[in-house]
Amino acid sequence: QVQFAESGGGLVQPGGSLRLSCTVSIRIGNIRGMAWYRQAPGNQRELVAIISTGGRAEYGDSVKGRFTISRGNTEKTVYLQMMSLKPEDTAVYYCKATIMILTTTRDYWGQGTQVTVSS
């Protein structure tokens, strides 16, 4: 019922930029918010950025001032613009959508896209 299309990951040199994209397809329900998380090998999954349906954005401390989360033309698409990338940004980046279907609200996760920052 919920499908994700994530793209934009890849290999980039330190100081470079990447833009991630995530589009959610749902047959029924309403998206209450979307977010990006990341997980590096041996680490816990951590919040990168989150955006509400009203457009309010919040960021993890390690990416503030470098990453920007934004919505597409509909609430089903979210972008993550990443600037001034560092090797420690290397991780699998996951898109998360909080979706209300009928009376139940829960989080759904994309399959993830690899971002590698290396010279």
NORDA-V220092 format. One record per residue. RES is the residue in one small letter. SS is DSSP state (@ for helix, = for strand, . for the rest). Layout:
res=RES ss=SS
res=RES ss=SS
//
This chain:
res=q ss=.
res=v ss==
res=q ss==
res=f ss==
res=a ss==
res=e ss==
res=s ss==
res=g ss=.
res=g ss=.
res=g ss==
res=l ss==
res=v ss==
res=q ss=.
res=p ss=.
res=g ss=.
res=g ss=.
res=s ss=.
res=l ss==
res=r ss==
res=l ss==
res=s ss==
res=c ss==
res=t ss==
res=v ss==
res=s ss==
res=i ss==
res=r ss=.
res=i ss=.
res=g ss=.
res=n ss==
res=i ss==
res=r ss==
res=g ss==
res=m ss==
res=a ss==
res=w ss==
res=y ss==
res=r ss==
res=q ss==
res=a ss=.
res=p ss=.
res=g ss=.
res=n ss=.
res=q ss=.
res=r ss=.
res=e ss==
res=l ss==
res=v ss==
res=a ss==
res=i ss==
res=i ss==
res=s ss==
res=t ss=.
res=g ss=.
res=g ss=.
res=r ss=.
res=a ss==
res=e ss==
res=y ss==
res=g ss=.
res=d ss=.
res=s ss=.
res=v ss=.
res=k ss=.
res=g ss=.
res=r ss=.
res=f ss==
res=t ss==
res=i ss==
res=s ss==
res=r ss==
res=g ss=.
res=n ss=.
res=t ss=.
res=e ss=.
res=k ss=.
res=t ss==
res=v ss==
res=y ss==
res=l ss==
res=q ss==
res=m ss==
res=m ss=.
res=s ss=.
res=l ss=.
res=k ss=.
res=p ss=@
res=e ss=@
res=d ss=@
res=t ss=.
res=a ss==
res=v ss==
res=y ss==
res=y ss==
res=c ss==
res=k ss==
res=a ss==
res=t ss==
res=i ss==
res=m ss==
res=i ss==
res=l ss=.
res=t ss=.
res=t ss==
res=t ss==
res=r ss==
res=d ss==
res=y ss==
res=w ss==
res=g ss=.
res=q ss=.
res=g ss=.
res=t ss==
res=q ss==
res=v ss==
res=t ss==
res=v ss==
res=s ss=.
res=s ss=.
//
